[in-house]
Amino acid sequence: MSGRPGRRAVNVTDGPLLGPLLALSVPIVLANLLQVAYNLADTFWVGRLGSDAVSAISFSWAIVFLTITLAAGFTVAGTVLVAQNKGAGNLDRISEVAGGTIGFVVALSVVCSVVGYAFAPLLLELIGATPGTTVFDLSLSYTRTMFLGIPFVFGFFIFQSLLQGWGDTRTPLYLMALGVALNVVIDPFLILGFQDNLLLEATGLTALGRSLYAATGFAGFGVQGAAMATIASRGVGAVIAIGLLLSGRVGIHLAPSDFVPSRAMIGRITRIGAPASVEMSTSSLGVTALTALVALVGAESVAAFGIAERVTSLVVLPALGLARGAEAVVGQNLGARQVDRAKRAVVASAAIAAVVLAAVSVLVYANAAAIVDVFIIGPEAASVIATGADYLRIVGVTYAFLGVFYVVQGAYRGSGNTRLAMVFSVLGLIVLRVPLAYALVAWFDAGATGIWYGIAAANVLMVVLSAAYFRRGTWTGSVVDRERDPPGPPRTPADD
């Protein structure tokens, strides 16, 4: 059944558009920033264990990230179906949609957990970790621990997506903040125990830490402790999230029976979620292909590319937040058959993203070398800084185009047309980028600079192509039926 509208749910189908767009998007941007803080905290505390430990989580994260990307695609189905049913006035269907999506994603997470745990050694070998080394052993313990807790990670992400479709992005932000705070506190204890604990030192409790270490001898779990901290903090968030859904306090009110998806619901989630999973993994695959291409130029160029890509991933966070906000607004308005309003929401979001990222581009261009300098030290630093700065100046000019692309992709996902979003993602991030960059390196001997120009050109071309299709308006269909108009007898879950 459906609960109250929810005090934090934003009304996106009536009245002005700009306010609701920002009200939805800003918490998503903040949640993304908190996710970055989450990862930085792990890296900082693991760094206290040495370079082998940092290398170990780098190998592990490549595998875990791809797994999380798989789940994230299916959570898009939850956003779309909740948003469109809410917009269509089908409030009695939302509990079925939300519960069924949770049940499906959690079942998927269990499969991923078992398979990932069993094949972790092979997966680590495939990405370059050498069996029998310290790095491999540390990475294996971290990876397997993460896979054991994958259901908690998936559970939190599906809650975030369902609330986003409902129009509430603040509640997931608060839970993310709680998770980050908890992770920051327990990370040093689970990784380092009571010895060499900077948190205790920073709070003036060094003597307490030494006493506890003397009494218990607890020296932490090392790299595995970082995974345990992540799972524990995510687990707390997931349990609270399920409690909120069962209580109905966030507007969506679930009963235990709602968590068993029907065959029709599984089919619908798969049709929407599978292409979204491919789309979301395309970005990492594209970066992997470009990294291999940059490696042909030299190791210093690879370092410069890695730094510049990390900077870019931070710069585009506002656009990604606006894209997810547009996803919810488009979903609800298409569900309400307000096609023009859905289009206006996308145009407004794209305009905001373009303006914000254009301003950021100016700052990045003017400070490119200084930005790269923050991330690199050592004898090769000067070369890496120069090459990375070239990337930021060349590719940075196209950040506004990249922002518009992400927003239009969000519109396609919000309409339920995730196959279209998948096609443009593959086209833009792989088919256009990689051949253009390769041609400039192999045919014109342009080196790393040629790759940067190839990426920049692809950023512009993929927006032109995607925006041209957007203007056709053929993407504006809805994946749900509207109950309110025309009137008729109530539908039942069997009708789906």
C-alpha positions in Angstrom: 0.0 0.0 0.0 1.1 3.6 -0.4 1.9 5.8 2.6 1.7 9.5 3.1 3.2 11.7 0.4 6.3 12.1 2.6 7.4 15.4 4.0 10.6 15.4 2.0 9.1 14.4 -1.3 9.4 17.2 -3.9 6.4 18.1 -6.1 7.7 18.0 -9.6 4.5 17.7 -11.7 2.9 21.1 -10.7 4.2 24.7 -10.4 7.6 26.0 -11.2 10.3 23.6 -12.4 13.6 25.2 -11.4 13.1 25.0 -7.7 12.1 21.3 -7.7 14.9 20.4 -10.0 17.5 21.9 -7.7 15.8 20.5 -4.6 16.2 17.0 -6.1 19.6 17.4 -7.6 21.6 19.2 -4.9 21.2 16.4 -2.4 22.3 13.9 -5.0 25.5 16.0 -5.7 26.2 16.1 -2.0 25.6 12.4 -1.6 28.1 11.8 -4.5 30.6 14.0 -2.7 30.1 12.0 0.4 30.8 8.8 -1.6 34.1 10.4 -2.6 34.8 11.1 1.1 33.9 7.5 1.8 36.6 6.2 -0.6 39.2 8.8 0.5 38.8 7.7 4.1 39.4 4.1 3.2 42.5 5.0 1.1 43.9 7.3 3.9 43.7 4.6 6.6 44.8 1.8 4.4 47.7 4.0 3.3 49.0 3.7 6.9 49.7 0.1 6.1 52.1 0.8 3.2 52.1 0.7 -0.6 51.2 -3.0 -0.9 48.0 -2.4 1.0 47.1 0.5 -1.3 47.8 -1.6 -4.4 45.7 -4.4 -3.0 42.5 -2.3 -2.7 43.2 -0.8 -6.1 43.0 -4.3 -7.7 40.0 -5.2 -5.6 38.1 -2.0 -6.3 38.2 -2.6 -10.0 36.2 -5.8 -9.5 33.9 -4.5 -6.8 33.1 -1.4 -8.8 32.0 -3.4 -11.9 29.8 -5.5 -9.6 28.2 -2.4 -8.0 27.7 -1.0 -11.5 25.7 -4.1 -12.4 23.4 -3.5 -9.5 23.2 0.3 -10.1 21.7 -0.4 -13.6 18.9 -2.4 -12.1 18.1 0.2 -9.5 17.4 2.5 -12.4 14.3 0.4 -13.0 13.1 1.2 -9.5 13.5 4.9 -10.1 11.7 4.8 -13.4 8.8 2.7 -12.3 8.2 4.5 -9.0 8.5 7.9 -10.7 6.1 7.1 -13.6 3.6 5.3 -11.4 3.6 8.3 -9.0 3.1 10.7 -11.8 0.3 8.6 -13.3 -1.5 8.5 -10.0 -1.0 4.8 -9.6 -0.1 5.0 -5.9 -1.5 1.6 -5.1 1.1 0.0 -7.5 4.1 1.7 -6.0 4.5 -0.7 -3.1 4.5 -3.6 -5.5 7.0 -1.9 -7.8 9.3 -0.8 -4.9 9.1 -4.1 -3.0 9.6 -6.2 -6.1 12.6 -4.2 -7.2 14.2 -4.6 -3.8 13.5 -8.3 -3.8 15.0 -8.7 -7.3 18.1 -6.6 -6.6 18.8 -8.4 -3.3 18.4 -11.8 -4.9 20.8 -10.6 -7.6 23.2 -9.4 -4.9 23.2 -12.9 -3.3 24.1 -14.5 -6.6 26.9 -11.9 -7.1 28.1 -12.5 -3.6 28.4 -16.3 -4.0 29.9 -16.1 -7.5 32.3 -13.2 -6.6 33.6 -15.0 -3.5 34.2 -18.2 -5.4 35.9 -16.7 -8.4 37.8 -13.8 -6.6 41.2 -15.4 -7.2 40.6 -15.9 -10.9 39.2 -12.4 -11.3 42.2 -10.8 -9.6 44.6 -12.7 -11.9 42.6 -11.5 -14.9 43.2 -7.9 -14.0 46.9 -8.3 -13.4 47.4 -9.3 -9.7 50.2 -11.9 -9.3 49.3 -15.0 -7.2 51.6 -15.8 -4.3 52.5 -12.1 -3.7 51.6 -10.1 -0.6 49.5 -7.7 -2.7 47.5 -10.7 -4.1 46.8 -12.2 -0.7 45.7 -8.8 0.8 43.6 -8.1 -2.3 41.9 -11.5 -2.0 40.9 -11.0 1.6 39.5 -7.6 0.9 37.6 -8.7 -2.2 36.1 -11.7 -0.6 35.0 -9.7 2.5 33.4 -7.1 0.2 31.5 -9.8 -1.7 30.2 -11.3 1.5 28.6 -7.9 2.3 27.5 -7.0 -1.2 23.8 -7.4 -0.3 24.1 -4.5 2.2 25.7 -2.3 -0.4 23.0 -3.2 -3.0 20.3 -2.7 -0.4 21.4 0.9 0.2 21.6 1.8 -3.4 18.1 0.5 -4.3 16.7 2.5 -1.4 18.4 5.6 -2.7 16.9 5.0 -6.2 13.4 4.3 -5.0 13.3 7.4 -2.9 14.7 9.4 -5.8 11.9 8.2 -8.1 9.4 9.2 -5.3 10.9 12.7 -5.2 12.8 12.4 -1.9 16.6 12.8 -2.3 17.2 14.2 1.2 16.6 11.1 3.2 19.2 9.0 1.2 21.6 11.9 1.7 21.1 11.8 5.5 21.7 8.0 5.5 24.8 8.5 3.3 26.1 11.1 5.8 25.5 8.7 8.7 27.3 5.9 6.8 30.3 8.1 6.0 30.6 9.3 9.6 30.4 5.7 10.9 32.9 4.6 8.4 35.4 7.3 9.3 35.1 6.4 13.0 35.4 2.6 12.8 37.9 2.5 9.8 41.0 3.1 11.9 40.0 0.7 14.6 39.2 -2.2 12.3 42.3 -1.5 10.1 44.9 -0.6 12.8 43.3 -1.7 16.0 44.5 0.3 19.0 48.1 0.8 17.8 49.3 3.8 15.8 45.7 5.1 15.8 45.7 8.6 14.4 42.0 9.1 15.4 42.8 8.5 19.1 45.9 10.7 18.8 43.9 13.5 17.2 41.3 13.4 20.0 43.9 13.4 22.7 43.3 9.8 23.6 46.7 8.4 22.8 47.2 7.0 26.3 43.9 5.3 26.1 44.8 3.7 22.9 48.1 2.4 24.2 46.3 1.0 27.3 43.7 -0.8 25.2 46.4 -2.2 22.9 48.4 -3.4 25.9 45.3 -5.0 27.4 43.9 -6.6 24.2 46.8 -6.8 21.8 44.3 -5.9 19.1 46.2 -4.7 16.1 43.3 -4.5 13.7 42.5 -6.6 10.6 44.6 -4.7 8.2 43.3 -4.3 4.6 40.4 -6.6 5.4 39.3 -4.2 8.1 38.6 -1.6 5.5 36.2 -3.9 3.8 34.6 -4.8 7.2 34.1 -1.1 8.0 32.5 -0.5 4.6 30.1 -3.4 5.0 29.2 -2.5 8.6 28.5 1.2 7.8 26.5 0.2 4.7 24.7 -2.5 6.6 23.5 0.0 9.2 22.2 2.3 6.4 20.5 -0.6 4.6 18.7 -1.8 7.8 17.5 1.7 8.6 16.3 2.1 5.0 14.3 -1.1 5.1 12.8 0.0 8.4 11.7 3.3 7.0 10.1 1.6 4.0 8.2 -0.8 6.2 7.0 2.0 8.5 5.8 4.2 5.6 7.5 7.3 7.1 9.1 8.2 3.7 5.9 8.0 1.7 6.4 4.5 0.3 4.9 1.9 2.6 5.9 -1.7 2.1 4.6 -4.9 3.6 6.8 -8.1 3.8 4.8 -9.7 1.0 5.8 -6.9 -1.4 9.4 -8.1 -1.5 8.5 -11.1 -3.6 8.4 -9.9 -7.2 5.9 -11.4 -9.7 7.1 -12.9 -13.0 5.8 -9.8 -14.8 7.6 -7.5 -12.5 10.9 -9.4 -12.9 10.5 -9.1 -16.7 9.8 -5.3 -16.5 12.8 -4.7 -14.2 15.1 -6.7 -16.5 13.9 -4.9 -19.6 14.7 -1.5 -18.0 17.6 -2.5 -15.8 19.8 -4.7 -18.1 20.5 -1.9 -20.7 21.1 0.5 -17.8 23.7 -1.8 -16.4 25.5 -1.9 -19.7 25.3 1.9 -20.0 26.8 2.4 -16.5 29.6 0.0 -17.1 30.4 1.6 -20.5 32.2 4.5 -18.8 34.7 2.3 -16.9 35.2 0.2 -20.1 35.9 3.3 -22.1 38.4 4.5 -19.6 40.1 1.1 -19.6 40.4 1.1 -23.4 41.8 4.7 -23.3 44.3 3.7 -20.6 45.6 0.9 -22.8 45.9 3.4 -25.7 47.7 6.0 -23.5 50.1 3.3 -22.3 51.4 3.1 -25.9 52.7 6.7 -25.4 54.4 6.0 -22.1 54.0 5.4 -18.3 54.1 9.1 -17.5 51.2 9.8 -19.8 49.3 7.0 -18.0 49.9 8.7 -14.7 48.8 12.1 -16.2 45.7 10.5 -17.6 44.7 8.8 -14.3 45.1 12.1 -12.4 43.1 14.1 -15.0 40.3 11.5 -15.1 40.0 11.7 -11.3 39.7 15.5 -11.6 37.1 15.1 -14.3 35.1 12.7 -12.3 34.9 15.3 -9.5 34.1 18.2 -11.9 31.1 16.4 -13.5 29.4 15.6 -10.2 27.0 18.5 -10.5 26.0 17.3 -13.9 25.5 13.8 -12.7 23.3 15.1 -9.9 21.2 17.1 -12.3 20.9 14.0 -14.6 19.5 11.9 -11.7 17.2 14.8 -10.8 16.0 15.1 -14.4 15.5 11.3 -14.4 13.0 11.6 -11.6 11.3 14.7 -13.0 11.0 13.2 -16.5 9.6 9.9 -15.1 6.9 11.6 -13.0 5.8 14.0 -15.7 5.7 11.4 -18.5 3.7 9.2 -16.1 1.3 12.2 -15.8 1.3 12.6 -19.6 2.9 16.0 -19.3 5.4 15.6 -22.1 6.1 19.3 -22.6 6.9 19.8 -18.9 9.2 16.8 -19.0 11.1 18.3 -22.0 11.3 21.7 -20.3 12.8 20.0 -17.2 15.5 18.4 -19.4 16.3 21.7 -21.1 16.5 23.6 -17.8 18.7 20.9 -16.3 21.0 20.9 -19.3 21.3 24.7 -19.2 22.2 24.7 -15.5 24.8 21.9 -16.1 26.3 23.8 -19.1 26.6 27.1 -17.2 28.1 25.5 -14.1 30.6 23.3 -16.0 31.5 26.2 -18.3 32.5 28.2 -15.2 34.4 25.3 -13.8 36.2 24.8 -17.2 37.5 28.4 -16.9 38.9 27.7 -13.4 40.4 24.4 -14.5 42.0 25.9 -17.6 43.6 28.7 -15.6 44.9 26.4 -12.8 45.5 23.2 -14.8 49.2 22.7 -13.7 48.5 23.5 -10.1 45.6 21.0 -10.0 47.8 18.2 -11.3 50.6 19.1 -9.0 48.5 18.3 -6.0 48.4 14.6 -7.0 52.0 13.9 -8.0 55.5 14.0 -6.4 58.8 12.5 -7.5 61.4 12.9 -10.2 58.9 12.4 -13.0 56.5 15.0 -11.6 57.3 17.8 -14.0 56.5 15.7 -17.1 53.3 14.3 -15.6 52.2 17.8 -14.6 52.8 19.1 -18.0 51.0 16.3 -19.8 48.1 16.3 -17.3 47.7 20.0 -17.6 47.4 19.7 -21.3 44.6 17.2 -20.8 42.7 19.5 -18.5 43.1 22.5 -20.9 42.0 20.5 -24.0 39.3 18.2 -22.6 38.3 20.7 -19.9 37.0 23.1 -22.5 34.3 20.4 -23.4 33.1 19.9 -19.8 29.9 21.8 -20.5 29.2 19.4 -23.4 29.8 16.4 -21.2 27.4 17.8 -18.6 24.6 18.3 -21.2 25.2 14.7 -22.4 24.7 13.3 -18.9 21.5 15.2 -18.4 20.0 14.0 -21.8 21.0 10.5 -20.8 19.1 11.0 -17.6 16.0 12.0 -19.6 16.2 8.8 -21.7 16.5 6.7 -18.5 13.6 8.6 -16.9 11.4 7.7 -19.8 12.2 4.1 -19.4 14.1 4.0 -22.7 17.3 2.7 -21.2 18.2 0.9 -24.4 18.5 4.3 -26.1 20.7 5.6 -23.2 22.8 2.5 -23.6 23.3 3.1 -27.3 24.4 6.7 -26.9 26.7 5.8 -24.0 28.4 3.1 -26.1 28.5 5.4 -29.1 29.9 8.4 -27.2 32.2 6.8 -24.7 33.7 4.0 -26.8 32.8 4.1 -30.5 33.6 7.8 -31.0 36.3 8.3 -28.3 38.6 5.3 -28.9 38.9 5.4 -32.7 39.4 9.2 -32.8 42.1 9.0 -30.1 43.7 6.1 -31.8 43.7 7.8 -35.2 45.5 10.8 -33.9 48.1 8.7 -32.2 48.7 6.0 -34.8 48.2 8.0 -38.0 49.3 11.5 -37.1 51.8 10.6 -34.3 50.3 13.2 -32.1 51.2 11.4 -28.8 49.2 12.0 -25.6 48.0 15.4 -26.9 46.3 13.6 -29.8 44.4 11.4 -27.4 43.3 14.4 -25.5 42.0 16.1 -28.6 40.3 12.8 -29.6 38.4 12.7 -26.3 37.5 16.4 -26.6 36.1 15.9 -30.1 34.1 12.9 -29.0 32.6 14.9 -26.1 31.3 17.4 -28.6 30.1 14.9 -31.2 28.2 12.7 -28.8 26.2 15.7 -27.5 25.3 16.8 -31.0 24.1 13.3 -31.9 22.2 12.8 -28.6 20.6 16.2 -28.6 19.5 15.8 -32.2 17.6 12.7 -31.3 16.2 14.3 -28.2 14.7 17.1 -30.4 12.8 14.4 -32.4 10.7 13.7 -29.3 10.3 10.0 -30.0 11.7 9.1 -26.6 8.8 10.5 -24.6 6.7 7.3 -24.2 5.8 6.0 -20.8 6.4 2.5 -19.5 3.3 2.5 -17.2 -0.4 2.9 -17.8 -2.3 5.8 -16.3 -5.2 4.9 -14.0 -6.8 8.3 -13.4 -7.7 9.1 -17.0 -9.8 7.7 -18.4 -11.8 6.4 -15.4 -12.5 2.7 -15.1 -12.4 -0.2 -12.7 -9.3 -0.5 -10.4 -6.4 -2.5 -11.8 -4.8 -5.3 -9.9 -1.2 -6.5 -9.9 -2.3 -9.3 -12.2 -3.1 -6.7 -14.9 0.6 -5.8 -15.1 
